[in-house]
Amino acid sequence: MTGPLTLVTGASSGIGAEIARQLSSSRRLLLGGRSAERLEAVRSSCERPESHRTWRWDLSDVPGIAASLEEALAGEVVDAFIHSAGTLELTAFRTMPTERMIGIFNVNYFSAVEIVRLLSRAALNQRALRNVILISSGASRVGEKGNAIYAASKGALNAFMRSLAIELAPRVRVNSILPGMVRTPMSEIALSRADAEAVIAANYPLGRGEPRDIAWLAEFLLSEKARWITGQEVVVDGGYTAHANHVS
Ligand SMILES: NC(=O)c1ccc[n+]([C@@H]2O[C@H](COP(=O)([O-])OP(=O)(O)OC[C@H]3O[C@@H](n4cnc5c(N)ncnc54)[C@H](OP(=O)(O)O)[C@@H]3O)[C@@H](O)[C@H]2O)c1
């Protein structure tokens, strides 16, 4: 299989890994993450593993992304970018060290900005970019104790996405996906509570979601069927953010 690459950050785990597996039969993937071992495991679980490549980089090092991504592309181009890399720390805002706040923003927000900037450069990507999907969070819509910095980084992604959609139209469509809680290593602590299933049943009108619910939406947004959709925050959360009376 030939043609442009689809870059998926956060492809080594959870939602990003599921998106990679979902897209792997129809697209050539560049799978981003830090752990070579985890990236290899996901690549092997994809359809046609030999068609896909990996890109190992710690996205908290934003200035280093340019050289590392250029090396990973090795002259190939990217027509779709999905930013699923993310880091979460549930900590009271007043006790979080500034360094950690910056670290969360670097991975969740600034690395995506830098990657889009690089992929928009004709010299690096030959005007190949057509689609950007930023994995945001329902946390950008609802308040929760201990979540202020993570939520702010996801709100920044949504605001960036809207202006970018206007700036890059009509060649590139840009959208964000706002997932509710699905089972991945990131949500493991919340879902390991003894009463987790009862809390989900009370708060999610459609019950528990899965990473594939997010991957299906990503696949749709990349497709021609979404050709008239840009600049949107698309919520996929089983009705969580529509529900007025949350139980904690
Ligand atoms: N799970 C949920 O309920 C939920 C709900 C709403 C939104 N989200 C969002 O969905 C996205 C995916 O989350 P997930 O649930 O799939 O979490 P996950 O299983 O913990 O995966 C996080 C991914 O981000 C990558 N990552 C983290 N820090 C990185 C760094 N410094 N440099 C490069 N990559 C880094 C990880 O790579 P390594 O393998 O290198 O660690 C991993 O591939 C995140 O943006 C998250 O905020 C998740």
The ligand as an SDF file (V2000), in Angstrom:
LIG
                    3D

 48 52  0  0  0  0  0  0  0  0999 V2000
   -9.9650    7.5580   28.7620 N   0  0  0  0  0  0  0  0  0  0  0  0
  -10.8660    8.4870   28.9480 C   0  0  0  0  0  0  0  0  0  0  0  0
  -11.8530    8.2620   29.6720 O   0  0  0  0  0  0  0  0  0  0  0  0
  -10.7460    9.8310   28.2660 C   0  0  0  0  0  0  0  0  0  0  0  0
  -11.8300   10.7140   28.3820 C   0  0  0  0  0  0  0  0  0  0  0  0
  -11.7380   11.9500   27.7620 C   0  0  0  0  0  0  0  0  0  0  0  0
  -10.6230   12.2790   27.0460 C   0  0  0  0  0  0  0  0  0  0  0  0
   -9.5730   11.4090   26.9630 N   0  0  0  0  0  0  0  0  0  0  0  0
   -8.4100   11.8120   26.1670 C   0  0  0  0  0  0  0  0  0  0  0  0
   -8.1560   10.8110   25.2170 O   0  0  0  0  0  0  0  0  0  0  0  0
   -6.7750   10.8000   24.8780 C   0  0  0  0  0  0  0  0  0  0  0  0
   -6.2380    9.3740   24.9990 C   0  0  0  0  0  0  0  0  0  0  0  0
   -6.3270    8.9970   26.3600 O   0  0  0  0  0  0  0  0  0  0  0  0
   -6.3780    7.4750   26.8180 P   0  0  0  0  0  0  0  0  0  0  0  0
   -7.5300    7.3310   27.6880 O   0  0  0  0  0  0  0  0  0  0  0  0
   -6.2130    6.6150   25.6420 O   0  0  0  0  0  0  0  0  0  0  0  0
   -5.0890    7.4400   27.7540 O   0  0  0  0  0  0  0  0  0  0  0  0
   -3.8560    6.4200   27.8490 P   0  0  0  0  0  0  0  0  0  0  0  0
   -4.3110    5.0390   27.5920 O   0  0  0  0  0  0  0  0  0  0  0  0
   -3.1930    6.7710   29.1230 O   0  0  0  0  0  0  0  0  0  0  0  0
   -2.9450    6.8640   26.6170 O   0  0  0  0  0  0  0  0  0  0  0  0
   -2.2890    8.1010   26.6270 C   0  0  0  0  0  0  0  0  0  0  0  0
   -1.4020    8.1570   25.4120 C   0  0  0  0  0  0  0  0  0  0  0  0
   -0.7140    9.4180   25.4350 O   0  0  0  0  0  0  0  0  0  0  0  0
    0.6640    9.1760   25.2890 C   0  0  0  0  0  0  0  0  0  0  0  0
    1.4690   10.1370   26.0250 N   0  0  0  0  0  0  0  0  0  0  0  0
    1.3200   10.5450   27.2990 C   0  0  0  0  0  0  0  0  0  0  0  0
    2.3070   11.3820   27.6530 N   0  0  0  0  0  0  0  0  0  0  0  0
    3.1100   11.4910   26.5590 C   0  0  0  0  0  0  0  0  0  0  0  0
    4.3000   12.2000   26.2870 C   0  0  0  0  0  0  0  0  0  0  0  0
    4.9020   12.9500   27.2240 N   0  0  0  0  0  0  0  0  0  0  0  0
    4.8670   12.0880   25.0620 N   0  0  0  0  0  0  0  0  0  0  0  0
    4.2870   11.3090   24.1000 C   0  0  0  0  0  0  0  0  0  0  0  0
    3.1470   10.6060   24.3010 N   0  0  0  0  0  0  0  0  0  0  0  0
    2.5690   10.7060   25.5240 C   0  0  0  0  0  0  0  0  0  0  0  0
    0.8970    7.7970   25.8700 C   0  0  0  0  0  0  0  0  0  0  0  0
    2.0960    7.2950   25.3300 O   0  0  0  0  0  0  0  0  0  0  0  0
    3.1220    6.3590   26.1700 P   0  0  0  0  0  0  0  0  0  0  0  0
    2.7550    4.9700   25.7930 O   0  0  0  0  0  0  0  0  0  0  0  0
    4.4300    6.7890   25.6870 O   0  0  0  0  0  0  0  0  0  0  0  0
    2.8930    6.6090   27.6230 O   0  0  0  0  0  0  0  0  0  0  0  0
   -0.3380    7.0640   25.4070 C   0  0  0  0  0  0  0  0  0  0  0  0
   -0.1820    6.5690   24.0940 O   0  0  0  0  0  0  0  0  0  0  0  0
   -6.0940   11.7680   25.8310 C   0  0  0  0  0  0  0  0  0  0  0  0
   -5.8690   12.9940   25.1710 O   0  0  0  0  0  0  0  0  0  0  0  0
   -7.1200   11.9490   26.9350 C   0  0  0  0  0  0  0  0  0  0  0  0
   -6.9970   13.1950   27.5650 O   0  0  0  0  0  0  0  0  0  0  0  0
   -9.6150   10.1910   27.5640 C   0  0  0  0  0  0  0  0  0  0  0  0
  1  2  1  0
  2  3  2  0
  2  4  1  0
  4  5  1  0
  4 48  2  0
  5  6  2  0
  6  7  1  0
  7  8  2  0
  8  9  1  0
  8 48  1  0
  9 10  1  0
  9 46  1  0
 10 11  1  0
 11 12  1  0
 11 44  1  0
 12 13  1  0
 13 14  1  0
 14 15  2  0
 14 16  1  0
 14 17  1  0
 17 18  1  0
 18 19  2  0
 18 20  1  0
 18 21  1  0
 21 22  1  0
 22 23  1  0
 23 24  1  0
 23 42  1  0
 24 25  1  0
 25 26  1  0
 25 36  1  0
 26 27  1  0
 26 35  1  0
 27 28  2  0
 28 29  1  0
 29 30  1  0
 29 35  2  0
 30 31  1  0
 30 32  2  0
 32 33  1  0
 33 34  2  0
 34 35  1  0
 36 37  1  0
 36 42  1  0
 37 38  1  0
 38 39  2  0
 38 40  1  0
 38 41  1  0
 42 43  1  0
 44 45  1  0
 44 46  1  0
 46 47  1  0
M  CHG  2   8   1  16  -1
M  END
$$$$
